[in-house]
Amino acid sequence: MKKYKVTITDLLEENKKLEARAKASDKGKMQDTMERAKLESELHNIQRLVERISPDVLAELKQ
């Protein structure tokens, strides 16, 4: 029985460690998702500003 108790205890400890790593990974993914959404929003705002620039000005800038 002692052998099984040690094995079960080790497995439970390993499970706790894996759960902590999984939670940390999920937190990192959430931060990445939020950062991406922020960057996409900024990109959209910049694209809207560029679309407002008159074609004449854009043509002159390309030269």
C-alpha positions in Angstrom: 0.0 0.0 0.0 2.8 2.4 0.8 4.2 2.0 -2.7 0.8 3.1 -4.2 0.5 5.9 -1.7 3.8 7.4 -2.8 2.9 7.0 -6.5 -0.5 8.6 -6.0 1.1 11.5 -4.0 3.7 12.1 -6.7 1.0 12.0 -9.4 -1.1 14.5 -7.5 1.8 16.9 -7.0 2.7 16.6 -10.7 -1.0 17.3 -11.6 -0.9 20.5 -9.5 2.3 21.6 -11.3 0.7 20.9 -14.7 -2.5 22.8 -13.8 -0.4 25.8 -12.7 1.5 25.7 -16.0 -1.8 25.4 -18.0 -3.2 28.4 -16.2 -0.1 30.4 -16.8 -0.3 29.5 -20.5 -3.9 30.5 -20.7 -3.1 33.8 -19.1 -0.3 34.4 -21.7 -2.7 33.5 -24.5 -5.3 36.0 -23.1 -2.6 38.7 -23.0 -1.5 37.9 -26.6 -5.2 38.0 -27.7 -5.7 41.4 -26.1 -2.5 42.8 -27.5 -3.5 41.6 -31.0 -6.9 43.2 -30.7 -5.3 46.5 -29.6 -2.9 46.4 -32.6 -5.7 45.6 -35.0 -7.7 48.5 -33.7 -4.8 50.8 -34.1 -4.2 49.5 -37.6 -7.9 50.1 -38.5 -7.7 53.6 -37.2 -4.6 54.4 -39.2 -6.2 52.9 -42.3 -9.2 55.1 -41.9 -6.9 58.1 -41.6 -5.1 57.2 -44.8 -8.4 56.7 -46.6 -9.2 60.3 -45.8 -6.1 61.7 -47.5 -7.0 63.2 -50.8 -5.8 61.3 -53.9 -3.9 64.4 -55.1 -1.8 64.4 -51.9 -1.2 60.6 -52.1 -0.1 60.9 -55.7 2.3 63.7 -54.8 3.7 61.7 -51.9 4.4 58.7 -54.1 6.6 60.8 -56.4 
